[in-house]
Amino acid sequence: MTHPLGNPPSKIIAVHLNYPSRAKERGRIPAQPSYFLKPPSSLAGTKEAIVRPEGCELLGFEGEIALVVGTRAQRVRPEDGWSHVRWVTAANDAGVYDLRYADRGSNLRSKGADGFTPIGPRLLDARQLDPAALQLRTWVNGELVQDDTTDTLLFPFGQLVADLSRLVTLEPGDVILTGTPAGASVVSPGDTVEVEVTGSGQSTGRLRNPIASGPALETYGAMPRTDAAEREAAHGAAYTPEPLLDKRIEDGLRSVAVATLSAQLRGRGLPHMSIDGVRPTRPDTKMVGVAHTLRYLPLREDLFKRYGNGMNAQKRAIEQLRPGHVLVMDARRDTSAGTIGDILALRAQQRGAAGVVTDGGLRDSVAVTELGLPVYHGGAHPSVLGRRHVPWDTGVPIACGGALVQPGDLLVGDADGVVVVPPELAEDLITDCREQEQRERFITEQVRAGHDIDGLYPLGPDWHEMYERWRKQHSTQGELT
């Protein structure tokens, strides 16, 4: 396309996160802006197609406000930054998530393909605009999907110009993409994306770009690939992930007691599947879910600043949770410091966690209990984790309460405690647990009727015929599952 100032820009700079609504979707609020570059060859105009290569699944759109630099900016102050902006227009920061892994951080191939930065159609004179009073809206197939304003930006436009100009000279014609609000998602060939910026009674008009199919990539480079995490990132709030656990298996595990599961596992030669030394905040609430693991190592003061601060492994583990996950923490059975408190437990609940298990301490125990989220812990303690622990890594095999837990294992908890269930054994375990519990119900009735336990518990051959008649009768009456 022809650049608004006649010549291609020397660079296109895009901001990662700037709208609070988008930061909330992503689950993190950056302390400072961060950026990536898009090549000038990615520029396109209105009505030009955005092409999704064959084999790519996740073409994302991001409606944005684009700033076009008018005068050279080098080491300018934030209060002077806006004066270096000449034009404002609409933009779509398009990209394919299928290739993010290939250039992690730079986004070169995922965001830099030809036509992946359409801008326009009209330029608004920045001198006539209030940068804190602009509205950005995006439509997909005529449906409004993004609608936000610039009055609450994390990093105002003048600050972006000043920050960049500390080290990077901004030349006339350079384009700054200033971030996208909540609602960015995925589009497919046949869809149409429209973006409009308005302010001070003026409008850019709608930047309109159809989505088209393109040829497959040649095989002599990184090829598209996706996973659950990329799909969630691409679809944003519109993403509905596949359930981690088959509903039939989940219901089956909920229907049997942890004590029964423990006995059945022991009968299969697996006597070490119980997570020892943990107690529930809600003994009346059953927990069933899929393990997502977090490991703490012993405190080393010289390493805590690097590993314990900021978006550390503990916080990353929370933000990686998907509906149905149980966050399982290895704290080496050291309960002399908290490993989770009310705020992170609340965030885990918001992420859809089925529960939390830690063989370490629990902070804010009353507040955590009131959340209703099943939490199993080694004991309450008021101290923060930095007293004893360094959050080290996540998504790795761990030891929790003496049991080895792998990511993807199944966790079942009730008032008796927590047991680890290998996924491949779950279906057979459910069948055998139900049979065991039916037998125990029969035995209980006989003991209550006054029979002694010799030959009855466990069920001996003299009782088999009576048990079978009892089971048939109760199955007919619908009392047995």
HUCORUR-V714952 format. One record per pair of residues at least 12 apart in sequence whose C-alpha atoms are under 6 Angstrom apart, sorted by the first residue. I is the first residue (numbers start at 1). J is the second residue. If there is no record, write none. Layout:
i:I j:J
i:I j:J
This chain:
i:1 j:44
i:1 j:45
i:5 j:173
i:9 j:173
i:9 j:174
i:10 j:174
i:11 j:174
i:12 j:37
i:12 j:38
i:12 j:175
i:12 j:176
i:13 j:36
i:13 j:37
i:13 j:176
i:14 j:35
i:14 j:36
i:14 j:176
i:14 j:177
i:15 j:34
i:15 j:35
i:15 j:178
i:15 j:179
i:16 j:34
i:16 j:35
i:17 j:179
i:18 j:153
i:18 j:154
i:18 j:179
i:19 j:153
i:19 j:181
i:21 j:181
i:21 j:182
i:22 j:181
i:22 j:182
i:36 j:106
i:38 j:112
i:39 j:112
i:41 j:114
i:42 j:112
i:42 j:113
i:42 j:114
i:42 j:115
i:42 j:116
i:42 j:117
i:43 j:115
i:43 j:117
i:43 j:118
i:44 j:115
i:44 j:117
i:44 j:118
i:45 j:118
i:45 j:119
i:46 j:121
i:46 j:207
i:46 j:208
i:46 j:209
i:47 j:208
i:47 j:209
i:48 j:209
i:49 j:209
i:49 j:210
i:49 j:211
i:50 j:115
i:50 j:211
i:51 j:211
i:51 j:212
i:51 j:213
i:51 j:214
i:52 j:213
i:52 j:214
i:53 j:214
i:53 j:215
i:53 j:216
i:54 j:214
i:54 j:215
i:54 j:216
i:56 j:98
i:56 j:224
i:58 j:96
i:58 j:97
i:58 j:186
i:59 j:95
i:59 j:96
i:59 j:186
i:59 j:187
i:60 j:94
i:60 j:95
i:60 j:96
i:60 j:185
i:60 j:186
i:61 j:94
i:61 j:184
i:62 j:92
i:62 j:93
i:62 j:180
i:62 j:184
i:63 j:91
i:63 j:92
i:63 j:138
i:63 j:180
i:63 j:195
i:64 j:91
i:64 j:92
i:64 j:179
i:64 j:180
i:65 j:90
i:65 j:91
i:65 j:178
i:66 j:88
i:66 j:89
i:66 j:90
i:66 j:91
i:66 j:176
i:66 j:177
i:67 j:87
i:67 j:88
i:67 j:175
i:67 j:176
i:68 j:85
i:68 j:86
i:68 j:87
i:68 j:173
i:68 j:174
i:68 j:175
i:69 j:84
i:69 j:85
i:69 j:86
i:69 j:172
i:69 j:173
i:69 j:174
i:70 j:84
i:70 j:85
i:70 j:86
i:70 j:172
i:71 j:84
i:71 j:172
i:72 j:170
i:72 j:171
i:72 j:172
i:73 j:165
i:73 j:169
i:73 j:170
i:74 j:165
i:74 j:169
i:75 j:165
i:75 j:166
i:76 j:162
i:77 j:162
i:78 j:158
i:78 j:159
i:78 j:162
i:81 j:158
i:81 j:161
i:81 j:162
i:82 j:158
i:86 j:126
i:87 j:123
i:87 j:124
i:87 j:125
i:87 j:126
i:88 j:123
i:88 j:124
i:88 j:126
i:89 j:120
i:89 j:123
i:89 j:204
i:90 j:119
i:90 j:120
i:90 j:196
i:90 j:197
i:91 j:118
i:91 j:119
i:92 j:117
i:92 j:118
i:93 j:117
i:94 j:116
i:95 j:110
i:95 j:111
i:96 j:110
i:98 j:224
i:98 j:225
i:98 j:226
i:99 j:224
i:120 j:207
i:121 j:207
i:122 j:204
i:129 j:200
i:132 j:150
i:132 j:151
i:133 j:150
i:133 j:151
i:134 j:149
i:134 j:150
i:134 j:198
i:134 j:199
i:135 j:148
i:135 j:149
i:135 j:197
i:135 j:198
i:136 j:148
i:136 j:196
i:136 j:197
i:137 j:195
i:137 j:196
i:138 j:194
i:138 j:195
i:139 j:193
i:139 j:194
i:140 j:192
i:140 j:193
i:141 j:191
i:141 j:192
i:145 j:183
i:146 j:183
i:185 j:234
i:185 j:235
i:185 j:236
i:186 j:235
i:189 j:211
i:189 j:212
i:189 j:213
i:190 j:211
i:191 j:210
i:191 j:211
i:192 j:209
i:192 j:210
i:192 j:211
i:193 j:208
i:193 j:209
i:194 j:206
i:194 j:207
i:194 j:208
i:195 j:207
i:252 j:430
i:260 j:433
i:273 j:403
i:273 j:419
i:273 j:420
i:274 j:418
i:274 j:419
i:275 j:401
i:275 j:403
i:275 j:418
i:275 j:419
i:276 j:401
i:277 j:378
i:278 j:376
i:278 j:377
i:278 j:378
i:279 j:376
i:279 j:377
i:280 j:375
i:280 j:376
i:281 j:369
i:281 j:375
i:282 j:374
i:283 j:415
i:286 j:413
i:286 j:414
i:287 j:412
i:287 j:413
i:288 j:411
i:288 j:412
i:289 j:324
i:289 j:325
i:289 j:326
i:289 j:354
i:289 j:410
i:289 j:411
i:290 j:325
i:290 j:326
i:290 j:408
i:290 j:409
i:290 j:410
i:291 j:325
i:291 j:326
i:291 j:407
i:291 j:408
i:291 j:409
i:291 j:410
i:292 j:326
i:292 j:327
i:292 j:407
i:293 j:327
i:293 j:328
i:293 j:329
i:293 j:394
i:293 j:395
i:293 j:407
i:294 j:329
i:294 j:393
i:294 j:394
i:295 j:329
i:295 j:330
i:295 j:392
i:295 j:393
i:296 j:330
i:296 j:331
i:296 j:389
i:296 j:390
i:296 j:391
i:296 j:392
i:297 j:389
i:297 j:390
i:298 j:389
i:299 j:388
i:299 j:389
i:299 j:390
i:308 j:390
i:308 j:391
i:313 j:391
i:313 j:392
i:313 j:393
i:314 j:391
i:318 j:348
i:322 j:352
i:323 j:352
i:323 j:353
i:324 j:353
i:324 j:354
i:325 j:353
i:325 j:354
i:326 j:353
i:326 j:354
i:326 j:355
i:326 j:356
i:327 j:356
i:328 j:356
i:328 j:357
i:328 j:358
i:329 j:358
i:330 j:399
i:330 j:400
i:331 j:359
i:331 j:360
i:333 j:359
i:333 j:360
i:334 j:360
i:335 j:360
i:335 j:361
i:335 j:378
i:337 j:361
i:337 j:381
i:337 j:383
i:337 j:384
i:337 j:385
i:338 j:361
i:338 j:362
i:338 j:363
i:338 j:381
i:338 j:383
i:338 j:384
i:338 j:385
i:339 j:361
i:339 j:362
i:339 j:385
i:340 j:362
i:341 j:363
i:341 j:364
i:342 j:364
i:342 j:367
i:342 j:368
i:355 j:373
i:355 j:374
i:355 j:375
i:356 j:375
i:357 j:375
i:357 j:376
i:357 j:377
i:358 j:377
i:359 j:377
i:359 j:378
i:359 j:400
i:359 j:401
i:360 j:378
i:361 j:378
i:361 j:379
i:361 j:380
i:361 j:381
i:362 j:380
i:362 j:381
i:363 j:381
i:363 j:382
i:395 j:407
i:409 j:422
i:409 j:423
